[in-house]
Amino acid sequence: MTSHVSLALDDILVRPIVDHALAEDLGRAGDITGQACIDPDARLSVVWASRQDGRVSGLSCARLALAALDPTATFEVAAPDGSDVMPGAILARAEGAARAVLAAERTGLNLLGRLSGIATLTRAYVRLVEGTGATIVDTRKTTPGLRALEKYAVRCGGGVNHRFGLDDAILIKDNHVAACGGVGEAVRRARAHAGHLVKVEVEVDGLDQLEEALKHGPDVVMLDNFSLDDLKTAVRAAKGRAVLEASGGVNLTTVRAIAETGVDVISVGALTHSAPVLDIGLDAV
């Protein structure tokens, strides 16, 4: 089980996303089903329960969705973010105005299921590379508008975040290299531009580019779609001069062998772009 201490995501980051999702669902007239069928004074107690084995992430989304529609509602966490749960496990309990609980239901479940799915898939990758020394990291292949939440879910799953955006590290990709006229020139320009707190990473697609890049002192080299043999050769050639990141062709079948080549980091776009939603239900009690 992942430690819960370092997993908190401040409400100020989550609330705007939840509010936007609620507004999308409520539309122009609000929940007309609830207005038609439920007495305005009715109260409802509910639980969120997992229907699958998985790892929890995103309970604050369910809490904030409910609080936005009923600030007086209670919300009690039973299995915090980062918890491993089995089918039937209760994640949280709440009590509040029935109309509010039901109007907030889908928004909370959509986000909670999505984030828990990412955390669960990340957990699977992390477990597969245990003992190798390799770190599983995410990418910027996230759902527009949900990056902070999805990268948080990766942390809940035991993974580590790559850069959050274009502004927090220099990452020279193949098209940057083409525009600069070569890997070495691209890294040289990046080094001249970067401040002392800015890391420089460069993507290479072959061992010849790796050697050229290393001459200019990048902090990280991304080995793009290297074969296992070439990954091993790259590790020997780099001799610790840069952090080596393997990327491309990574899945649950291949990740262990990639980790065993000795690379430092394995980036997996699938963590955020292909994670199945964890099946979580909200039930009246």
PyRosetta script that sets phi, psi and omega in degrees:
from pyrosetta import init, pose_from_sequence

init()
pose = pose_from_sequence("MTSHVSLALDDILVRPIVDHALAEDLGRAGDITGQACIDPDARLSVVWASRQDGRVSGLSCARLALAALDPTATFEVAAPDGSDVMPGAILARAEGAARAVLAAERTGLNLLGRLSGIATLTRAYVRLVEGTGATIVDTRKTTPGLRALEKYAVRCGGGVNHRFGLDDAILIKDNHVAACGGVGEAVRRARAHAGHLVKVEVEVDGLDQLEEALKHGPDVVMLDNFSLDDLKTAVRAAKGRAVLEASGGVNLTTVRAIAETGVDVISVGALTHSAPVLDIGLDAV")
pose.set_psi(1, 137.2)
pose.set_omega(1, 178.3)
pose.set_phi(2, -73.2)
pose.set_psi(2, 145.1)
pose.set_omega(2, 174.6)
pose.set_phi(3, -65.0)
pose.set_psi(3, 140.5)
pose.set_omega(3, -179.7)
pose.set_phi(4, -88.6)
pose.set_psi(4, -13.5)
pose.set_omega(4, -169.7)
pose.set_phi(5, -61.9)
pose.set_psi(5, -41.6)
pose.set_omega(5, -173.0)
pose.set_phi(6, -95.9)
pose.set_psi(6, 9.6)
pose.set_omega(6, -170.8)
pose.set_phi(7, -97.2)
pose.set_psi(7, -4.6)
pose.set_omega(7, -174.2)
pose.set_phi(8, -61.4)
pose.set_psi(8, 133.7)
pose.set_omega(8, 173.4)
pose.set_phi(9, -115.9)
pose.set_psi(9, 122.3)
pose.set_omega(9, -171.7)
pose.set_phi(10, -62.3)
pose.set_psi(10, 139.9)
pose.set_omega(10, -179.5)
pose.set_phi(11, -56.3)
pose.set_psi(11, -30.0)
pose.set_omega(11, -177.4)
pose.set_phi(12, -63.4)
pose.set_psi(12, -24.6)
pose.set_omega(12, 176.9)
pose.set_phi(13, -84.8)
pose.set_psi(13, -31.1)
pose.set_omega(13, -174.2)
pose.set_phi(14, -87.0)
pose.set_psi(14, -38.5)
pose.set_omega(14, -170.8)
pose.set_phi(15, -57.4)
pose.set_psi(15, -44.9)
pose.set_omega(15, -180.0)
pose.set_phi(16, -60.9)
pose.set_psi(16, -35.5)
pose.set_omega(16, 179.5)
pose.set_phi(17, -67.7)
pose.set_psi(17, -44.4)
pose.set_omega(17, 179.1)
pose.set_phi(18, -64.7)
pose.set_psi(18, -43.6)
pose.set_omega(18, -179.9)
pose.set_phi(19, -61.5)
pose.set_psi(19, -41.0)
pose.set_omega(19, 179.2)
pose.set_phi(20, -64.5)
pose.set_psi(20, -42.0)
pose.set_omega(20, 179.5)
pose.set_phi(21, -66.4)
pose.set_psi(21, -39.2)
pose.set_omega(21, 176.7)
pose.set_phi(22, -62.7)
pose.set_psi(22, -44.9)
pose.set_omega(22, -179.4)
pose.set_phi(23, -61.5)
pose.set_psi(23, -37.7)
pose.set_omega(23, 177.7)
pose.set_phi(24, -61.9)
pose.set_psi(24, -40.4)
pose.set_omega(24, -176.6)
pose.set_phi(25, -78.1)
pose.set_psi(25, -38.8)
pose.set_omega(25, -177.8)
pose.set_phi(26, -72.8)
pose.set_psi(26, -26.1)
pose.set_omega(26, 175.5)
pose.set_phi(27, 63.4)
pose.set_psi(27, -144.9)
pose.set_omega(27, -174.1)
pose.set_phi(28, -88.6)
pose.set_psi(28, -18.8)
pose.set_omega(28, -172.5)
pose.set_phi(29, -126.5)
pose.set_psi(29, 2.0)
pose.set_omega(29, -178.0)
pose.set_phi(30, 79.4)
pose.set_psi(30, -170.1)
pose.set_omega(30, -176.8)
pose.set_phi(31, -79.9)
pose.set_psi(31, 93.6)
pose.set_omega(31, -175.7)
pose.set_phi(32, -72.6)
pose.set_psi(32, -21.8)
pose.set_omega(32, 175.2)
pose.set_phi(33, -67.1)
pose.set_psi(33, -48.0)
pose.set_omega(33, 177.8)
pose.set_phi(34, -62.3)
pose.set_psi(34, -40.2)
pose.set_omega(34, 179.4)
pose.set_phi(35, -63.7)
pose.set_psi(35, -34.6)
pose.set_omega(35, -177.1)
pose.set_phi(36, -79.5)
pose.set_psi(36, -35.2)
pose.set_omega(36, -167.6)
pose.set_phi(37, -107.2)
pose.set_psi(37, -20.3)
pose.set_omega(37, -169.5)
pose.set_phi(38, -116.3)
pose.set_psi(38, 131.3)
pose.set_omega(38, 177.1)
pose.set_phi(39, -60.5)
pose.set_psi(39, 136.4)
pose.set_omega(39, -177.0)
pose.set_phi(40, -61.5)
pose.set_psi(40, -22.3)
pose.set_omega(40, -179.8)
pose.set_phi(41, -95.4)
pose.set_psi(41, -0.8)
pose.set_omega(41, -176.5)
pose.set_phi(42, -67.5)
pose.set_psi(42, 144.6)
pose.set_omega(42, 177.3)
pose.set_phi(43, -113.6)
pose.set_psi(43, 156.6)
pose.set_omega(43, -178.8)
pose.set_phi(44, -146.2)
pose.set_psi(44, 134.1)
pose.set_omega(44, 172.7)
pose.set_phi(45, -105.7)
pose.set_psi(45, 135.8)
pose.set_omega(45, -176.2)
pose.set_phi(46, -140.4)
pose.set_psi(46, 163.7)
pose.set_omega(46, 170.9)
pose.set_phi(47, -130.1)
pose.set_psi(47, 147.9)
pose.set_omega(47, 168.9)
pose.set_phi(48, -98.1)
pose.set_psi(48, 125.4)
pose.set_omega(48, -176.4)
pose.set_phi(49, -131.1)
pose.set_psi(49, 139.4)
pose.set_omega(49, 177.6)
pose.set_phi(50, -79.4)
pose.set_psi(50, 138.8)
pose.set_omega(50, 176.0)
pose.set_phi(51, -105.0)
pose.set_psi(51, 4.1)
pose.set_omega(51, 179.5)
pose.set_phi(52, -140.5)
pose.set_psi(52, 163.5)
pose.set_omega(52, 167.4)
pose.set_phi(53, -69.2)
pose.set_psi(53, 134.2)
pose.set_omega(53, 179.6)
pose.set_phi(54, -176.8)
pose.set_psi(54, -172.9)
pose.set_omega(54, 176.6)
pose.set_phi(55, -120.3)
pose.set_psi(55, 136.7)
pose.set_omega(55, -171.6)
pose.set_phi(56, -83.7)
pose.set_psi(56, 139.3)
pose.set_omega(56, 171.0)
pose.set_phi(57, -158.5)
pose.set_psi(57, 134.5)
pose.set_omega(57, 173.2)
pose.set_phi(58, 104.9)
pose.set_psi(58, 18.1)
pose.set_omega(58, -179.7)
pose.set_phi(59, -62.9)
pose.set_psi(59, -28.5)
pose.set_omega(59, 178.7)
pose.set_phi(60, -64.1)
pose.set_psi(60, -26.1)
pose.set_omega(60, 177.7)
pose.set_phi(61, -66.7)
pose.set_psi(61, -43.1)
pose.set_omega(61, 177.6)
pose.set_phi(62, -66.8)
pose.set_psi(62, -41.9)
pose.set_omega(62, 179.9)
pose.set_phi(63, -63.1)
pose.set_psi(63, -46.0)
pose.set_omega(63, -176.9)
pose.set_phi(64, -71.9)
pose.set_psi(64, -31.9)
pose.set_omega(64, 175.9)
pose.set_phi(65, -62.5)
pose.set_psi(65, -44.5)
pose.set_omega(65, 178.8)
pose.set_phi(66, -67.5)
pose.set_psi(66, -44.2)
pose.set_omega(66, -178.2)
pose.set_phi(67, -63.0)
pose.set_psi(67, -31.3)
pose.set_omega(67, 179.6)
pose.set_phi(68, -64.7)
pose.set_psi(68, -31.7)
pose.set_omega(68, -177.7)
pose.set_phi(69, -99.2)
pose.set_psi(69, -21.7)
pose.set_omega(69, 175.5)
pose.set_phi(70, -146.1)
pose.set_psi(70, 90.9)
pose.set_omega(70, -178.4)
pose.set_phi(71, -61.6)
pose.set_psi(71, -16.9)
pose.set_omega(71, -179.0)
pose.set_phi(72, -90.7)
pose.set_psi(72, -4.7)
pose.set_omega(72, -177.1)
pose.set_phi(73, -65.4)
pose.set_psi(73, 148.7)
pose.set_omega(73, 174.0)
pose.set_phi(74, -95.8)
pose.set_psi(74, 149.6)
pose.set_omega(74, 179.7)
pose.set_phi(75, -145.4)
pose.set_psi(75, 117.4)
pose.set_omega(75, -176.7)
pose.set_phi(76, -119.0)
pose.set_psi(76, 121.1)
pose.set_omega(76, 179.8)
pose.set_phi(77, -81.4)
pose.set_psi(77, 130.4)
pose.set_omega(77, 177.1)
pose.set_phi(78, -105.0)
pose.set_psi(78, -34.1)
pose.set_omega(78, 179.3)
pose.set_phi(79, -131.9)
pose.set_psi(79, 98.4)
pose.set_omega(79, -173.8)
pose.set_phi(80, -62.1)
pose.set_psi(80, 161.2)
pose.set_omega(80, 172.5)
pose.set_phi(81, -51.7)
pose.set_psi(81, 135.9)
pose.set_omega(81, -176.5)
pose.set_phi(82, 96.2)
pose.set_psi(82, -7.4)
pose.set_omega(82, 179.0)
pose.set_phi(83, -78.7)
pose.set_psi(83, 144.3)
pose.set_omega(83, 169.7)
pose.set_phi(84, -90.3)
pose.set_psi(84, 131.4)
pose.set_omega(84, -176.6)
pose.set_phi(85, -130.1)
pose.set_psi(85, 154.0)
pose.set_omega(85, 175.9)
pose.set_phi(86, -105.0)
pose.set_psi(86, 166.4)
pose.set_omega(86, 176.9)
pose.set_phi(87, -55.8)
pose.set_psi(87, 133.2)
pose.set_omega(87, -179.5)
pose.set_phi(88, 94.9)
pose.set_psi(88, -11.2)
pose.set_omega(88, -178.8)
pose.set_phi(89, -67.6)
pose.set_psi(89, 136.6)
pose.set_omega(89, 176.9)
pose.set_phi(90, -85.3)
pose.set_psi(90, 127.9)
pose.set_omega(90, -179.8)
pose.set_phi(91, -92.4)
pose.set_psi(91, -37.7)
pose.set_omega(91, -177.7)
pose.set_phi(92, -160.7)
pose.set_psi(92, 159.7)
pose.set_omega(92, 176.2)
pose.set_phi(93, -126.8)
pose.set_psi(93, 148.6)
pose.set_omega(93, 178.0)
pose.set_phi(94, -149.2)
pose.set_psi(94, 157.3)
pose.set_omega(94, 174.2)
pose.set_phi(95, -142.3)
pose.set_psi(95, 134.6)
pose.set_omega(95, -179.2)
pose.set_phi(96, -173.2)
pose.set_psi(96, -172.6)
pose.set_omega(96, 177.2)
pose.set_phi(97, -58.8)
pose.set_psi(97, 128.9)
pose.set_omega(97, -173.9)
pose.set_phi(98, -58.3)
pose.set_psi(98, -42.2)
pose.set_omega(98, 179.9)
pose.set_phi(99, -60.6)
pose.set_psi(99, -42.2)
pose.set_omega(99, -178.8)
pose.set_phi(100, -67.7)
pose.set_psi(100, -44.4)
pose.set_omega(100, -179.2)
pose.set_phi(101, -57.6)
pose.set_psi(101, -45.2)
pose.set_omega(101, -175.9)
pose.set_phi(102, -76.8)
pose.set_psi(102, -31.8)
pose.set_omega(102, 177.5)
pose.set_phi(103, -70.4)
pose.set_psi(103, -31.3)
pose.set_omega(103, -179.3)
pose.set_phi(104, -86.7)
pose.set_psi(104, -10.0)
pose.set_omega(104, -171.3)
pose.set_phi(105, -55.1)
pose.set_psi(105, -55.4)
pose.set_omega(105, -172.4)
pose.set_phi(106, -67.9)
pose.set_psi(106, -40.8)
pose.set_omega(106, 178.5)
pose.set_phi(107, -59.4)
pose.set_psi(107, -47.8)
pose.set_omega(107, 179.5)
pose.set_phi(108, -62.3)
pose.set_psi(108, -43.6)
pose.set_omega(108, -179.2)
pose.set_phi(109, -67.8)
pose.set_psi(109, -39.0)
pose.set_omega(109, 179.4)
pose.set_phi(110, -57.5)
pose.set_psi(110, -48.0)
pose.set_omega(110, -177.0)
pose.set_phi(111, -74.1)
pose.set_psi(111, -42.4)
pose.set_omega(111, 179.3)
pose.set_phi(112, -62.7)
pose.set_psi(112, -43.8)
pose.set_omega(112, 179.0)
pose.set_phi(113, -66.9)
pose.set_psi(113, -40.5)
pose.set_omega(113, 179.0)
pose.set_phi(114, -63.2)
pose.set_psi(114, -49.0)
pose.set_omega(114, -177.0)
pose.set_phi(115, -69.6)
pose.set_psi(115, -38.0)
pose.set_omega(115, 177.5)
pose.set_phi(116, -66.4)
pose.set_psi(116, -33.1)
pose.set_omega(116, 175.4)
pose.set_phi(117, -63.9)
pose.set_psi(117, -41.7)
pose.set_omega(117, 177.3)
pose.set_phi(118, -64.6)
pose.set_psi(118, -45.0)
pose.set_omega(118, 179.3)
pose.set_phi(119, -61.9)
pose.set_psi(119, -38.9)
pose.set_omega(119, -179.0)
pose.set_phi(120, -67.6)
pose.set_psi(120, -44.0)
pose.set_omega(120, 178.2)
pose.set_phi(121, -65.9)
pose.set_psi(121, -41.1)
pose.set_omega(121, 178.0)
pose.set_phi(122, -60.3)
pose.set_psi(122, -43.5)
pose.set_omega(122, 178.0)
pose.set_phi(123, -54.9)
pose.set_psi(123, -41.4)
pose.set_omega(123, -179.3)
pose.set_phi(124, -63.2)
pose.set_psi(124, -44.0)
pose.set_omega(124, 178.4)
pose.set_phi(125, -64.5)
pose.set_psi(125, -45.0)
pose.set_omega(125, -178.1)
pose.set_phi(126, -61.4)
pose.set_psi(126, -41.4)
pose.set_omega(126, 179.7)
pose.set_phi(127, -64.1)
pose.set_psi(127, -35.0)
pose.set_omega(127, -177.3)
pose.set_phi(128, -70.1)
pose.set_psi(128, -22.5)
pose.set_omega(128, -178.6)
pose.set_phi(129, -105.2)
pose.set_psi(129, 8.2)
pose.set_omega(129, -179.9)
pose.set_phi(130, -55.8)
pose.set_psi(130, 135.5)
pose.set_omega(130, 177.8)
pose.set_phi(131, 88.8)
pose.set_psi(131, -7.1)
pose.set_omega(131, -178.6)
pose.set_phi(132, -92.3)
pose.set_psi(132, -21.8)
pose.set_omega(132, -174.8)
pose.set_phi(133, 90.8)
pose.set_psi(133, -6.8)
pose.set_omega(133, 179.1)
pose.set_phi(134, -81.5)
pose.set_psi(134, 147.4)
pose.set_omega(134, 179.1)
pose.set_phi(135, -109.5)
pose.set_psi(135, 135.0)
pose.set_omega(135, 176.3)
pose.set_phi(136, -90.5)
pose.set_psi(136, 126.2)
pose.set_omega(136, 179.5)
pose.set_phi(137, -127.9)
pose.set_psi(137, 160.0)
pose.set_omega(137, 179.3)
pose.set_phi(138, -90.9)
pose.set_psi(138, -168.5)
pose.set_omega(138, 178.0)
pose.set_phi(139, -136.7)
pose.set_psi(139, -172.6)
pose.set_omega(139, 174.6)
pose.set_phi(140, -89.4)
pose.set_psi(140, 12.4)
pose.set_omega(140, 178.0)
pose.set_phi(141, -82.9)
pose.set_psi(141, 67.9)
pose.set_omega(141, -175.6)
pose.set_phi(142, -114.0)
pose.set_psi(142, 165.5)
pose.set_omega(142, 176.2)
pose.set_phi(143, -71.0)
pose.set_psi(143, 125.1)
pose.set_omega(143, 180.0)
pose.set_phi(144, -51.1)
pose.set_psi(144, 129.9)
pose.set_omega(144, -179.8)
pose.set_phi(145, 90.4)
pose.set_psi(145, -14.0)
pose.set_omega(145, -175.7)
pose.set_phi(146, -115.2)
pose.set_psi(146, 12.1)
pose.set_omega(146, -172.6)
pose.set_phi(147, -57.8)
pose.set_psi(147, -46.5)
pose.set_omega(147, -178.3)
pose.set_phi(148, -59.5)
pose.set_psi(148, -41.0)
pose.set_omega(148, -179.3)
pose.set_phi(149, -70.7)
pose.set_psi(149, -43.1)
pose.set_omega(149, -176.7)
pose.set_phi(150, -68.4)
pose.set_psi(150, -37.3)
pose.set_omega(150, 176.7)
pose.set_phi(151, -70.9)
pose.set_psi(151, -31.3)
pose.set_omega(151, 171.9)
pose.set_phi(152, -61.8)
pose.set_psi(152, -42.0)
pose.set_omega(152, 179.5)
pose.set_phi(153, -63.2)
pose.set_psi(153, -35.4)
pose.set_omega(153, 175.5)
pose.set_phi(154, -60.9)
pose.set_psi(154, -42.2)
pose.set_omega(154, 177.8)
pose.set_phi(155, -63.7)
pose.set_psi(155, -38.7)
pose.set_omega(155, 177.2)
pose.set_phi(156, -61.4)
pose.set_psi(156, -30.5)
pose.set_omega(156, 179.9)
pose.set_phi(157, -83.4)
pose.set_psi(157, -1.9)
pose.set_omega(157, 179.1)
pose.set_phi(158, 97.1)
pose.set_psi(158, 1.5)
pose.set_omega(158, 177.3)
pose.set_phi(159, -85.7)
pose.set_psi(159, 179.4)
pose.set_omega(159, -178.6)
pose.set_phi(160, -123.9)
pose.set_psi(160, 147.3)
pose.set_omega(160, -179.3)
pose.set_phi(161, -83.8)
pose.set_psi(161, 134.3)
pose.set_omega(161, 166.0)
pose.set_phi(162, -76.8)
pose.set_psi(162, -166.0)
pose.set_omega(162, -179.3)
pose.set_phi(163, -64.5)
pose.set_psi(163, 149.9)
pose.set_omega(163, -179.3)
pose.set_phi(164, -84.0)
pose.set_psi(164, -28.5)
pose.set_omega(164, -177.3)
pose.set_phi(165, -162.1)
pose.set_psi(165, -171.4)
pose.set_omega(165, -177.2)
pose.set_phi(166, -72.5)
pose.set_psi(166, -12.2)
pose.set_omega(166, -170.2)
pose.set_phi(167, -103.2)
pose.set_psi(167, -0.2)
pose.set_omega(167, -175.3)
pose.set_phi(168, -111.8)
pose.set_psi(168, 1.1)
pose.set_omega(168, 173.2)
pose.set_phi(169, -168.4)
pose.set_psi(169, 155.5)
pose.set_omega(169, 175.5)
pose.set_phi(170, -93.0)
pose.set_psi(170, 122.1)
pose.set_omega(170, 177.0)
pose.set_phi(171, -126.5)
pose.set_psi(171, 106.5)
pose.set_omega(171, -177.1)
pose.set_phi(172, -87.2)
pose.set_psi(172, 113.6)
pose.set_omega(172, -180.0)
pose.set_phi(173, -98.1)
pose.set_psi(173, 179.8)
pose.set_omega(173, -174.9)
pose.set_phi(174, -60.2)
pose.set_psi(174, -36.5)
pose.set_omega(174, -179.9)
pose.set_phi(175, -72.2)
pose.set_psi(175, -30.7)
pose.set_omega(175, 172.6)
pose.set_phi(176, -64.0)
pose.set_psi(176, -43.1)
pose.set_omega(176, 179.6)
pose.set_phi(177, -60.2)
pose.set_psi(177, -44.7)
pose.set_omega(177, 179.6)
pose.set_phi(178, -61.2)
pose.set_psi(178, -40.8)
pose.set_omega(178, -178.3)
pose.set_phi(179, -69.6)
pose.set_psi(179, -28.3)
pose.set_omega(179, -178.8)
pose.set_phi(180, -88.5)
pose.set_psi(180, -19.0)
pose.set_omega(180, -179.2)
pose.set_phi(181, 95.4)
pose.set_psi(181, 6.2)
pose.set_omega(181, 177.1)
pose.set_phi(182, 158.5)
pose.set_psi(182, 158.2)
pose.set_omega(182, -178.6)
pose.set_phi(183, -63.5)
pose.set_psi(183, -47.4)
pose.set_omega(183, -178.0)
pose.set_phi(184, -60.0)
pose.set_psi(184, -44.3)
pose.set_omega(184, 179.9)
pose.set_phi(185, -65.5)
pose.set_psi(185, -38.1)
pose.set_omega(185, 179.4)
pose.set_phi(186, -63.9)
pose.set_psi(186, -45.0)
pose.set_omega(186, 179.5)
pose.set_phi(187, -67.1)
pose.set_psi(187, -39.3)
pose.set_omega(187, 178.5)
pose.set_phi(188, -59.1)
pose.set_psi(188, -45.9)
pose.set_omega(188, 179.7)
pose.set_phi(189, -64.5)
pose.set_psi(189, -41.9)
pose.set_omega(189, -179.7)
pose.set_phi(190, -62.9)
pose.set_psi(190, -44.2)
pose.set_omega(190, 178.8)
pose.set_phi(191, -59.9)
pose.set_psi(191, -40.1)
pose.set_omega(191, -179.4)
pose.set_phi(192, -68.4)
pose.set_psi(192, -28.3)
pose.set_omega(192, -176.1)
pose.set_phi(193, -89.3)
pose.set_psi(193, -32.6)
pose.set_omega(193, -169.8)
pose.set_phi(194, -70.7)
pose.set_psi(194, 138.8)
pose.set_omega(194, 171.5)
pose.set_phi(195, -75.2)
pose.set_psi(195, 174.1)
pose.set_omega(195, -172.7)
pose.set_phi(196, -69.7)
pose.set_psi(196, -14.8)
pose.set_omega(196, 179.3)
pose.set_phi(197, -100.6)
pose.set_psi(197, 0.2)
pose.set_omega(197, -174.7)
pose.set_phi(198, -99.6)
pose.set_psi(198, 123.3)
pose.set_omega(198, 176.5)
pose.set_phi(199, -79.0)
pose.set_psi(199, 150.7)
pose.set_omega(199, 176.8)
pose.set_phi(200, -119.6)
pose.set_psi(200, 120.4)
pose.set_omega(200, 175.7)
pose.set_phi(201, -119.3)
pose.set_psi(201, 144.5)
pose.set_omega(201, 177.9)
pose.set_phi(202, -132.1)
pose.set_psi(202, 138.3)
pose.set_omega(202, 176.5)
pose.set_phi(203, -90.3)
pose.set_psi(203, 133.5)
pose.set_omega(203, 175.4)
pose.set_phi(204, -127.1)
pose.set_psi(204, 151.4)
pose.set_omega(204, -178.6)
pose.set_phi(205, -116.3)
pose.set_psi(205, 13.0)
pose.set_omega(205, 177.9)
pose.set_phi(206, -167.2)
pose.set_psi(206, 164.3)
pose.set_omega(206, -177.3)
pose.set_phi(207, -66.7)
pose.set_psi(207, -28.9)
pose.set_omega(207, 177.8)
pose.set_phi(208, -66.0)
pose.set_psi(208, -41.4)
pose.set_omega(208, 177.0)
pose.set_phi(209, -67.0)
pose.set_psi(209, -34.3)
pose.set_omega(209, 177.9)
pose.set_phi(210, -59.3)
pose.set_psi(210, -48.4)
pose.set_omega(210, -179.6)
pose.set_phi(211, -61.3)
pose.set_psi(211, -42.2)
pose.set_omega(211, 179.3)
pose.set_phi(212, -63.8)
pose.set_psi(212, -42.7)
pose.set_omega(212, -179.1)
pose.set_phi(213, -64.2)
pose.set_psi(213, -43.7)
pose.set_omega(213, -175.4)
pose.set_phi(214, -62.6)
pose.set_psi(214, -26.6)
pose.set_omega(214, 178.9)
pose.set_phi(215, -62.8)
pose.set_psi(215, -21.5)
pose.set_omega(215, -174.4)
pose.set_phi(216, -107.8)
pose.set_psi(216, 9.3)
pose.set_omega(216, 170.1)
pose.set_phi(217, 70.4)
pose.set_psi(217, 45.8)
pose.set_omega(217, 173.5)
pose.set_phi(218, -68.6)
pose.set_psi(218, 153.1)
pose.set_omega(218, 176.1)
pose.set_phi(219, -75.1)
pose.set_psi(219, -37.1)
pose.set_omega(219, -176.1)
pose.set_phi(220, -137.5)
pose.set_psi(220, 141.9)
pose.set_omega(220, 172.9)
pose.set_phi(221, -121.1)
pose.set_psi(221, 125.6)
pose.set_omega(221, 176.1)
pose.set_phi(222, -91.9)
pose.set_psi(222, 121.3)
pose.set_omega(222, -179.8)
pose.set_phi(223, -94.7)
pose.set_psi(223, 102.7)
pose.set_omega(223, -169.8)
pose.set_phi(224, -91.1)
pose.set_psi(224, 116.8)
pose.set_omega(224, 176.6)
pose.set_phi(225, 55.7)
pose.set_psi(225, 38.4)
pose.set_omega(225, 175.2)
pose.set_phi(226, -75.3)
pose.set_psi(226, 146.6)
pose.set_omega(226, 170.9)
pose.set_phi(227, -70.0)
pose.set_psi(227, 165.7)
pose.set_omega(227, 178.2)
pose.set_phi(228, -60.7)
pose.set_psi(228, -41.6)
pose.set_omega(228, 178.9)
pose.set_phi(229, -62.9)
pose.set_psi(229, -42.2)
pose.set_omega(229, 179.5)
pose.set_phi(230, -69.4)
pose.set_psi(230, -32.1)
pose.set_omega(230, 175.0)
pose.set_phi(231, -63.0)
pose.set_psi(231, -43.5)
pose.set_omega(231, 178.6)
pose.set_phi(232, -62.9)
pose.set_psi(232, -41.8)
pose.set_omega(232, 178.6)
pose.set_phi(233, -64.2)
pose.set_psi(233, -40.4)
pose.set_omega(233, 179.7)
pose.set_phi(234, -62.9)
pose.set_psi(234, -40.5)
pose.set_omega(234, 179.0)
pose.set_phi(235, -62.3)
pose.set_psi(235, -42.7)
pose.set_omega(235, 178.7)
pose.set_phi(236, -66.8)
pose.set_psi(236, -39.2)
pose.set_omega(236, -177.0)
pose.set_phi(237, -70.4)
pose.set_psi(237, -37.0)
pose.set_omega(237, -176.6)
pose.set_phi(238, -70.8)
pose.set_psi(238, -33.6)
pose.set_omega(238, 177.2)
pose.set_phi(239, 49.6)
pose.set_psi(239, 40.4)
pose.set_omega(239, 176.6)
pose.set_phi(240, 76.6)
pose.set_psi(240, 7.9)
pose.set_omega(240, -178.6)
pose.set_phi(241, -72.7)
pose.set_psi(241, -19.1)
pose.set_omega(241, 178.5)
pose.set_phi(242, -153.4)
pose.set_psi(242, 153.7)
pose.set_omega(242, 171.0)
pose.set_phi(243, -68.0)
pose.set_psi(243, 134.0)
pose.set_omega(243, -179.2)
pose.set_phi(244, -108.0)
pose.set_psi(244, 125.6)
pose.set_omega(244, -179.1)
pose.set_phi(245, -114.8)
pose.set_psi(245, 122.0)
pose.set_omega(245, 175.4)
pose.set_phi(246, -89.0)
pose.set_psi(246, 137.3)
pose.set_omega(246, -178.9)
pose.set_phi(247, -146.5)
pose.set_psi(247, 145.1)
pose.set_omega(247, 178.4)
pose.set_phi(248, 94.0)
pose.set_psi(248, 133.4)
pose.set_omega(248, 178.6)
pose.set_phi(249, 71.4)
pose.set_psi(249, 19.4)
pose.set_omega(249, -177.2)
pose.set_phi(250, -94.4)
pose.set_psi(250, 124.8)
pose.set_omega(250, 173.3)
pose.set_phi(251, -147.0)
pose.set_psi(251, -178.9)
pose.set_omega(251, -176.3)
pose.set_phi(252, -65.3)
pose.set_psi(252, -21.2)
pose.set_omega(252, 178.7)
pose.set_phi(253, -82.7)
pose.set_psi(253, -33.8)
pose.set_omega(253, -172.9)
pose.set_phi(254, -99.0)
pose.set_psi(254, -16.4)
pose.set_omega(254, -167.3)
pose.set_phi(255, -63.8)
pose.set_psi(255, -36.3)
pose.set_omega(255, -178.4)
pose.set_phi(256, -64.2)
pose.set_psi(256, -45.1)
pose.set_omega(256, 180.0)
pose.set_phi(257, -64.5)
pose.set_psi(257, -37.6)
pose.set_omega(257, 177.4)
pose.set_phi(258, -63.2)
pose.set_psi(258, -44.7)
pose.set_omega(258, -180.0)
pose.set_phi(259, -61.8)
pose.set_psi(259, -36.0)
pose.set_omega(259, -176.7)
pose.set_phi(260, -73.2)
pose.set_psi(260, -7.6)
pose.set_omega(260, 175.4)
pose.set_phi(261, -73.1)
pose.set_psi(261, -16.7)
pose.set_omega(261, 179.5)
pose.set_phi(262, 103.2)
pose.set_psi(262, 4.2)
pose.set_omega(262, 176.9)
pose.set_phi(263, -65.0)
pose.set_psi(263, 157.5)
pose.set_omega(263, -176.6)
pose.set_phi(264, -85.8)
pose.set_psi(264, -37.4)
pose.set_omega(264, -171.4)
pose.set_phi(265, -136.0)
pose.set_psi(265, 143.2)
pose.set_omega(265, 173.6)
pose.set_phi(266, -126.1)
pose.set_psi(266, 116.9)
pose.set_omega(266, 179.8)
pose.set_phi(267, -94.2)
pose.set_psi(267, 135.8)
pose.set_omega(267, -172.9)
pose.set_phi(268, -131.4)
pose.set_psi(268, 103.3)
pose.set_omega(268, 178.1)
pose.set_phi(269, -64.1)
pose.set_psi(269, -28.9)
pose.set_omega(269, -177.2)
pose.set_phi(270, -61.8)
pose.set_psi(270, -23.4)
pose.set_omega(270, -179.6)
pose.set_phi(271, -53.2)
pose.set_psi(271, -38.7)
pose.set_omega(271, -177.4)
pose.set_phi(272, -109.2)
pose.set_psi(272, -29.0)
pose.set_omega(272, -176.6)
pose.set_phi(273, -92.6)
pose.set_psi(273, -11.5)
pose.set_omega(273, -176.0)
pose.set_phi(274, -134.9)
pose.set_psi(274, 13.2)
pose.set_omega(274, -178.8)
pose.set_phi(275, -73.0)
pose.set_psi(275, 129.1)
pose.set_omega(275, 175.0)
pose.set_phi(276, -71.7)
pose.set_psi(276, 147.2)
pose.set_omega(276, 178.5)
pose.set_phi(277, -67.2)
pose.set_psi(277, 137.2)
pose.set_omega(277, 173.5)
pose.set_phi(278, -78.5)
pose.set_psi(278, 130.5)
pose.set_omega(278, -176.4)
pose.set_phi(279, -75.8)
pose.set_psi(279, 109.6)
pose.set_omega(279, 179.2)
pose.set_phi(280, -127.3)
pose.set_psi(280, 136.7)
pose.set_omega(280, -179.4)
pose.set_phi(281, -117.5)
pose.set_psi(281, 155.7)
pose.set_omega(281, 172.4)
pose.set_phi(282, -113.0)
pose.set_psi(282, 122.9)
pose.set_omega(282, -173.5)
pose.set_phi(283, -126.6)
pose.set_psi(283, 137.0)
pose.set_omega(283, 174.4)
pose.set_phi(284, -70.8)
pose.set_psi(284, 142.4)
pose.set_omega(284, 179.2)
pose.set_phi(285, -129.1)
pose.dump_pdb("model.pdb")
